[in-house]
Amino acid sequence: MLDRLLGRASLKERVAELEEEKRHLERQLDAEEDRRAEATTARQRAEERENRLEDRVAELEDRVERLQSGDGSASGDSTAERLHGHRVGEILDRLAAFETEPEGVFTAYVAGEHDVPDAVRDAFGDRSETVAGTAPCLAVTDDAGLLSACLSVPVPPEPFAGWDDGVQFERSWFEPVGAHTVALVRSDLFALGEYDGRERTAFHGFDSELKSQHSKGGFSQSRFERLRDQQIENHVERCRAAIDEVDPETLYVVGEGSVIHEFDERAAVTRAVDATGDPEDALADAVRSLWTVRLVVP
């Protein structure tokens, strides 16, 4: 009676209606989140399948190239293969599983063709020329001649060489592990991805207008070149600011050889790669190139 007189009854009814509407919206939200989770899972599975197919295509392309060039025959010559994605992990698993008696396996990181230590030449014998031609690489062999491999190393360690009871390496040298950032820097484009392992968790990218050629009229060629250099310098500063904003603990810079040297002090690794397309597609292409491992079997 008092509630009706004071108008509380209608207010209570309205509160009840709003609470029911709220519960309905919460159920809708829960259902939408479930659908998004299912969609995310389906997308991840599709991406994994796509990666496996890309790896398989790369393997077949390498095999075709070897057959066309005469490599991979029974002549005893070295063979080569480009490894991507899951294929890298498979090869690393095999190396990790190879064990012998103490001092039965030789592992070395050779930094360059002219930096082959005597220990590598002694361990590989006649095959050391292949090691030199493949360097920089991780070179592995054993005292029984069962194992022989040279692998390019995306994140190279300091040079070392020695015998042990297993192959000495770290997975982080060959494949993305933990939190890290990859920045693609070209003179006209920037793309940055933050990653947890192989999964990208954030992205930022932009294009910069860059004069591509000198017109026949107007100003001189030298002035054109100065303006172009200034554009590139401004672009690099913008790239540096974007990286500073993220402030990554582990940074890999890839891209155009003429500009990535600007980031040598900041990056754990700098590498020239070909990457085309818009910033996001170019970054995906660059990351794939960064984590490609070339396997040579002497």
N, C-alpha and C positions, 0 to 999 in steps of 0.2 A: 504494500500500500504506500509506504513512505517512498520506496524506490520509484514507483510510478509517478508520485506527486513531484518528486525532485528531478524527474527525467532520467534517473539512473538506469531504469530497466532498458530503455532503448540504447543507452551507451553500452551496457553490458552485452546486449545482443550484438551490437556492432563490433565490440571487442572479440566476441566469440567467432563472428564471421571472419574477422581479420586473422585470427589465430588459425582458423581452418584454411583460409587462403594461403597463409604462410606455410602450413604443413604441406599443402598441395604443391606450392612452389618448391619446397625443399625436396619433395619426391621427384619433381621434374628435374631439379638440379642433379640429384643423385643419379637419375636415369641417364641424363646427358653426360655426366662424368663417366659412367660405365661405358657409354657408347664411345666417348673419346678415348678411353683406355683401350677398348677393343680395336679402335681405328689405329691407335699408336702402335699396338702390338702387331697388327696386320702390316702396317707400314714398315716396321722394323724387320719383320720376317721377309717382306718383299725386298728391302734393301740388302739383307744378308744374302738372299738368293741372287740378286743382281750382282753383288760383289763376287760370289762364287762363280757365276757365269763369266764375268769379266776376267777373273783369274784364269779360268779354263780357256777362254779365247786367247789370252796373252800367251799361255803355254803352247797352244796349237800354232799361233803365229810364229813363235820362236822356233818350233819344230819345223814348220814350213821353210822358214828362212835358212835353217841349218841344212835342210835337204837340198834347197835350191843352190846354196853356196858350196855344197859338198861337205859341210861340217857334219859332225855326228855320225860319221861312218866308222867302220871298224879299223881305220888306219892308225888309231892310237892318238890322233890329234885331240886337242882340247875341245870341249863342247860348252856352249853357253846357254843360259836361260834367264829370262827376266821374271822375278818373283813378285807377286802382288798379294796383299791382303792375307787371307787364310793360308795361302801357299807358303808365305814366309814363316808363319807359325809352325806349319808341318815340318819344314826343313829344320827349323831350330829345335823342334822336339826330337828329331832324329839325331842331331848333333849332341843334344843334351843326354840322350840315352846311350851314346857310345862311350863305353868304359873299358879300360884295360888295366893291366898291372901298373904299378907306379912307373913313371917316366916312359909310358908307352904311346902317348899322344902328344904331338907337337902343335902348338898354336902360336901364331904371331900376327900382330897388326903391322903391316908394311905401309908406310905413309906415302911412298912415291917410288917411281921406277928406278931412280938412282939412289934409293935409300934401303936397298935390300941387304940386311945384315948377313954376315958369314954363317950364322946359325941357321938361317932360312936356306941358304945355298947348300949347306951340309945336309939338312933334313930332306930337301926336295930333289937334290942332285940335278939331273938334266931338266927336270920340270921347273926349276927355279926361274928359267927364262919366262915361262908362262906366268909365274907369280909376279915378276917384274913388269910384264906387259899388262897385267890386270890391276896392279897397284894404282891408287890406294885400295887396300883390301885386307880382309881377315883371311889368313892362309892356314889351312889345317891339313895335317897328315898324320900317319901313325907308323910305328916301326915295322909293321908287317905288310905295309902297302895296301891295306884294305880301304883306307880312307884317304881321299885327296880332294880338296875343294878350296876355292877362293871365292869370297863373297864381298861385294861392295858394302860399305857400312854407312848408312844415312847419318848416324851421330857417332863419329869416330872417336875412339879413345886415344890416349897417348900410345906411341909405339911401344911394343913389348914383344918378347919371344921367349919360349921356354917349353920344356917337356913336363907333362903331368899325367894323371891317370884318367883325365877326361878333357874334352874340349873346353877351353877357357873363354867365356864370353858372357855378356849381359844382354838380356832381351831388349832393354831400352836403347841399345845401339842400333837395333834393326826394326823395331816396330813401336808405334806410339803407346806409351805407358803413363797412366796417371794424368794429372792436370797439366796442360801445356797450351801454348798459343802459337799459331802459324800465321805469319803476315806475308801476303803477296804484295810485292812492290814493283810496279812498272813505272816508267816515266809518265804514263798517262792514266794509271789506274792503281787503286789500293783496295785490298780486301783482307780482312782479319777474321780468323775463326778461333774461338776458344773451345778446347776439346777436353774430354775426359776419356782417355784411351782413344778409341776410334770414333767415339760419338761426339758430334759437334753440339755444344751447349749454347753458343752465342755467335752472332755474326755482325760484322759492320763493314761497309764498303762504299766506295765512291769513285767516280771518274773525274778527271781533270782535263779541261780543254788544252790541247797542245798543238801549236802550229806544226803541220806536217811537211810543208814545202814552201819554198820562196817563190813569190809571184814575180813576173817579169817587170812589173812597174813598181812605183812606190819607193821603198827604201832599199838600201844596199844589202848584199848577202851577209856582210859582217854584222850589220845591225839586226838582221833577221836571226842570225845565230845567237847574238847576245840576248834578244828577246826570248828565244826558245830556251836558252840556258836558264834565264831568270824564271820562266814558267816551270821548268823542271825543278829548280831549287825551291821554289814556293811549294810545289807539290810534295817534294820530299819532306819539307818542314811540316806540312799538313799531315803527312803519314806519321812522322815522328810524334806529333802531338796526339794523334789517335792512339798510338801504341802507349805513350805515357799515360793516357787516360785510363787504359786498362791495367797498366803497370804489371805485366806478367812476370811470374817468377822464372818460368822457363819459356824462352822465345826462340822460334826458328823463323828466319827470314829467307824467303825464296823469291825468285823473279828475274828481273832484267839485270844482267851482269854489270851494266854501267851505273846502276844506282844502289844495288844491295850492299856494296862495300861501305856505304854510309852508315850501315848498322852493324859493322863488324864488332865494335866494342860492346854493344848491347845484346847481341844475339849469341846463343850457344852454338848455332850453326847458321851459315849463310850459304845458299846454293843457287846457281843460275839454272832456271828451268823455263821451258816454253809453256805458256798458259794463255789461252785466248778465250774470248767471249766476254759476257758481262761479269761484274765482280764475283758473283756467287758461283757461276759456272767455272770461271777462271781459277778461283780458289780450290774448288774440288779437283780440277785438273792438276793444279800445282801440288796439292797434298798427295795425290796419287803418285806423282813423279818423285816427291820427296821420299816417300816410303817404299819406293821400288828398289828391290835388291837384285843385283846381277850376280848370278851364280856361274862360275866357270869351273869345270872339272878338268884339271890338267891330264 
